[in-house]
Amino acid sequence: AEIVVAPDLDTDTLGTFSGEVARPGPVVETCAIKAELAFRTLDVDCAIASEGSYGPIDRVPLKPAGVEVMAFIDRRRGLRIIETLATHRTNWRLLRFKAGDPAVPAAVKELGFPEYGVFVIANSDASRPIKGLTTLDEVVSAIDQEANRSDDGLAILIADMRAHRNPTRMMVLRALAWKLARRLERLCLKCHAPGFGSIDSRRGLPCERCQEPTHWIDFEIDGCAACGHAVARPRKDGRKTASKLSCASCRGAGVGS
């Protein structure tokens, strides 16, 4: 296969990490739309696109994480294959500062700048983020400017998650690309189309004590995007029962450890 970049496509219309353009829908669907854009400017059979989402974890707000999505579309075979990869490997941070805050230089360095990019945004107005900053003086000046412009006197300093300004994200995307490549090597046993792999899972792994179904995954489902053939497979870890601590029935009955 020859790999080419689709020309004259503004993928920022599908959302930006700096926040001034919202994503039009869920991350998976947006990724597929982005891949479809390639067919507008290139006469090719296949297209690949990636989309990422980063931020704090709901239950652990001080621990950032992300999910990367990669879509592969083969319009000749009628295939749409999606692979995802969750990760804790990220420098994503969002910090707020007043103008003249002496803590800014250390915070910028902690984000990995200048090897890693940063955005500066007025806290009360996300429509005009400052990008492309290359020196510490530029970052400090941008924070002072945006803090003074903001209604509450605060500026946001946030990690630039665009892949070309974020080496850690590049490594995560590389790992996801290998995951997608391995999936494309798997052919459907029924129609021999590439990309046979995980499409769903079913919860209900029985409790180790009472055998009632729990919210834990019981088995995985692999399927074909071309013909719809699907098969169930056991959990990769081989586990046959769930912990009694995860069982609503046992907890409701007051069963101890």
C-alpha positions as CSV (number, residue, x, y, z in Angstrom):
1,A,0.0,0.0,0.0
2,E,1.1,3.5,-0.7
3,I,0.4,5.9,2.2
4,V,-0.5,9.5,1.2
5,V,-1.9,12.5,3.1
6,A,-5.2,13.8,1.8
7,P,-4.7,17.4,0.7
8,D,-6.8,20.4,1.4
9,L,-8.7,19.0,4.3
10,D,-9.4,21.2,7.4
11,T,-10.0,18.6,10.1
12,D,-10.4,21.4,12.7
13,T,-14.0,21.7,11.4
14,L,-14.6,18.4,13.3
15,G,-13.4,19.8,16.6
16,T,-10.2,21.2,18.2
17,F,-8.3,20.3,21.3
18,S,-8.1,24.0,22.1
19,G,-11.9,24.1,22.5
20,E,-13.0,26.8,20.1
21,V,-14.7,24.2,17.8
22,A,-16.8,21.5,19.4
23,R,-16.7,17.9,18.1
24,P,-19.9,17.3,16.2
25,G,-20.7,14.0,17.8
26,P,-19.2,11.0,19.7
27,V,-15.5,10.5,19.3
28,V,-15.9,7.2,17.3
29,E,-18.4,8.6,14.8
30,T,-16.3,11.8,14.4
31,C,-13.2,9.6,13.6
32,A,-15.2,7.8,10.9
33,I,-16.4,11.0,9.4
34,K,-12.8,12.3,9.4
35,A,-11.7,9.2,7.5
36,E,-14.5,9.6,4.9
37,L,-13.2,13.2,4.2
38,A,-10.2,11.6,2.4
39,F,-12.4,10.4,-0.4
40,R,-13.3,14.0,-1.3
41,T,-9.8,14.8,-2.5
42,L,-8.3,11.4,-3.3
43,D,-9.3,8.6,-5.6
44,V,-8.4,5.8,-3.2
45,D,-10.1,2.6,-1.9
46,C,-9.0,3.0,1.8
47,A,-8.7,5.8,4.3
48,I,-7.4,6.0,7.9
49,A,-8.1,8.7,10.5
50,S,-7.5,9.1,14.2
51,E,-9.3,11.0,16.9
52,G,-8.4,11.5,20.5
53,S,-10.0,12.6,23.7
54,Y,-8.1,13.6,26.9
55,G,-9.0,14.9,30.3
56,P,-9.4,14.1,34.0
57,I,-10.9,10.8,35.1
58,D,-14.3,11.3,36.8
59,R,-13.5,9.4,39.9
60,V,-9.8,10.5,40.1
61,P,-9.8,14.1,38.9
62,L,-6.1,14.6,39.5
63,K,-5.2,11.6,37.2
64,P,-5.6,12.5,33.5
65,A,-6.1,9.9,30.9
66,G,-7.2,9.6,27.3
67,V,-8.7,7.4,24.6
68,E,-7.4,7.2,21.0
69,V,-9.6,6.0,18.2
70,M,-8.5,4.9,14.7
71,A,-10.9,4.3,11.9
72,F,-10.1,2.3,8.7
73,I,-12.6,2.5,5.8
74,D,-12.4,0.4,2.7
75,R,-15.1,1.6,0.4
76,R,-14.5,-1.0,-2.2
77,R,-15.1,-3.9,0.2
78,G,-17.7,-1.9,2.3
79,L,-15.6,-2.2,5.5
80,R,-15.6,0.2,8.4
81,I,-13.3,-1.0,11.2
82,I,-12.7,0.9,14.4
83,E,-10.0,0.3,17.0
84,T,-9.5,2.1,20.3
85,L,-6.8,2.3,22.9
86,A,-7.2,3.8,26.4
87,T,-4.1,5.3,28.0
88,H,-2.8,6.9,31.1
89,R,0.3,8.0,29.2
90,T,-0.3,11.7,28.8
91,N,1.0,15.0,29.9
92,W,-2.5,16.5,29.7
93,R,-3.0,19.2,32.3
94,L,-5.3,22.3,32.6
95,L,-4.1,25.0,34.9
96,R,-5.4,28.5,35.7
97,F,-3.3,31.6,36.5
98,K,-3.6,35.3,37.2
99,A,-1.5,37.8,35.3
100,G,2.0,37.9,36.7
101,D,1.8,34.6,38.6
102,P,5.4,33.6,39.5
103,A,4.5,29.9,39.3
104,V,3.9,30.0,35.5
105,P,7.5,29.2,34.4
106,A,7.7,26.0,36.5
107,A,4.2,24.9,35.4
108,V,5.1,25.4,31.7
109,K,8.3,23.4,32.2
110,E,6.4,20.6,33.9
111,L,4.2,20.3,30.8
112,G,7.3,19.5,28.8
113,F,7.5,22.8,26.9
114,P,9.0,23.5,24.4
115,E,9.2,19.9,23.2
116,Y,5.5,19.6,24.1
117,G,3.2,22.4,22.9
118,V,0.8,24.4,25.1
119,F,-2.3,26.6,24.5
120,V,-3.2,29.7,26.4
121,I,-6.9,30.6,26.6
122,A,-8.9,33.3,28.5
123,N,-10.9,31.5,31.2
124,S,-14.2,33.4,30.2
125,D,-13.8,33.1,26.5
126,A,-12.5,29.9,24.7
127,S,-13.1,31.2,21.2
128,R,-9.7,32.8,20.8
129,P,-7.0,30.3,22.0
130,I,-3.3,31.3,21.4
131,K,-1.4,28.5,19.7
132,G,2.0,28.1,18.2
133,L,4.0,29.4,21.2
134,T,7.7,28.7,20.9
135,T,9.4,30.4,23.9
136,L,8.7,30.8,27.6
137,D,8.5,34.5,27.2
138,E,5.7,34.1,24.6
139,V,3.8,31.8,27.0
140,V,4.1,34.2,30.0
141,S,3.1,37.1,27.8
142,A,0.1,35.2,26.5
143,I,-1.1,34.2,30.0
144,D,-0.8,37.9,31.1
145,Q,-2.7,39.0,28.1
146,E,-5.5,36.5,28.3
147,A,-5.8,36.8,32.1
148,N,-6.3,40.6,31.7
149,R,-8.8,39.9,28.9
150,S,-10.8,37.4,30.9
151,D,-13.9,38.5,32.9
152,D,-12.6,36.7,36.0
153,G,-8.9,37.7,35.6
154,L,-7.8,34.1,34.9
155,A,-6.0,32.5,31.9
156,I,-5.9,28.8,31.1
157,L,-2.7,27.0,30.4
158,I,-3.4,23.6,28.8
159,A,-1.3,21.0,27.1
160,D,-1.4,20.9,23.3
161,M,-2.7,17.5,22.5
162,R,-2.2,17.8,18.7
163,A,-0.1,14.9,17.7
164,H,2.6,16.9,16.0
165,R,3.1,18.9,19.2
166,N,2.9,16.0,21.6
167,P,5.5,13.2,21.5
168,T,3.7,11.1,24.0
169,R,0.5,11.1,22.0
170,M,2.6,10.1,18.9
171,M,3.7,7.0,20.8
172,V,0.2,6.1,21.8
173,L,-1.0,6.5,18.2
174,R,1.8,4.3,17.0
175,A,0.7,1.6,19.4
176,L,-2.9,1.9,18.2
177,A,-1.8,1.7,14.6
178,W,-0.1,-1.6,15.3
179,K,-3.2,-2.8,17.0
180,L,-5.2,-1.9,13.9
181,A,-2.7,-3.5,11.6
182,R,-2.9,-6.8,13.5
183,R,-6.6,-6.7,13.2
184,L,-6.5,-6.2,9.5
185,E,-4.4,-9.3,9.2
186,R,-7.3,-11.4,10.6
187,L,-9.6,-12.7,7.9
188,C,-13.3,-13.6,8.4
189,L,-13.6,-17.4,8.4
190,K,-16.9,-17.0,6.5
191,C,-16.3,-14.4,3.8
192,H,-12.5,-13.9,4.1
193,A,-12.8,-10.1,4.4
194,P,-10.0,-8.5,6.5
195,G,-10.5,-7.0,9.9
196,F,-12.2,-9.8,11.9
197,G,-12.1,-8.7,15.5
198,S,-13.7,-7.4,18.7
199,I,-17.1,-5.8,18.2
200,D,-18.9,-6.2,21.5
201,S,-18.9,-7.8,24.9
202,R,-21.6,-9.3,27.2
203,R,-21.7,-8.7,30.9
204,G,-23.0,-11.1,33.5
205,L,-20.0,-13.1,34.7
206,P,-21.4,-15.2,37.6
207,C,-20.5,-14.5,41.2
208,E,-18.0,-16.8,42.8
209,R,-20.3,-17.3,45.7
210,C,-23.9,-17.3,44.6
211,Q,-23.5,-17.7,40.8
212,E,-25.8,-14.7,40.1
213,P,-24.8,-12.6,37.1
214,T,-22.6,-9.5,37.9
215,H,-21.7,-6.4,35.9
216,W,-18.3,-8.0,35.0
217,I,-17.8,-9.0,31.4
218,D,-18.7,-12.6,30.8
219,F,-17.5,-13.1,27.2
220,E,-16.3,-11.1,24.2
221,I,-17.7,-11.1,20.7
222,D,-15.6,-11.0,17.5
223,G,-17.2,-10.1,14.2
224,C,-16.9,-9.2,10.6
225,A,-17.7,-5.7,9.3
226,A,-18.4,-7.1,5.8
227,C,-20.8,-10.0,6.3
228,G,-21.8,-9.8,9.9
229,H,-20.5,-13.2,11.0
230,A,-19.8,-13.2,14.7
231,V,-18.5,-15.6,17.3
232,A,-18.2,-15.5,21.1
233,R,-14.9,-16.0,22.9
234,P,-14.0,-16.3,26.5
235,R,-12.4,-13.5,28.5
236,K,-8.7,-13.2,27.7
237,D,-7.7,-13.6,31.4
238,G,-9.6,-16.9,31.6
239,R,-11.6,-15.9,34.6
240,K,-14.8,-17.9,35.1
241,T,-16.3,-16.1,38.1
242,A,-16.5,-12.6,39.5
243,S,-15.5,-11.4,43.0
244,K,-18.4,-11.6,45.5
245,L,-17.6,-8.0,46.4
246,S,-18.9,-7.0,42.9
247,C,-22.1,-9.0,43.3
248,A,-25.2,-6.9,44.1
249,S,-27.0,-10.0,45.5
250,C,-24.2,-10.8,48.0
251,R,-23.8,-7.2,49.0
252,G,-27.5,-6.9,49.6
253,A,-27.5,-10.0,51.7
254,G,-24.6,-8.7,53.8
255,V,-22.1,-11.4,52.8
256,G,-18.7,-10.6,54.3
257,S,-15.3,-11.6,53.1
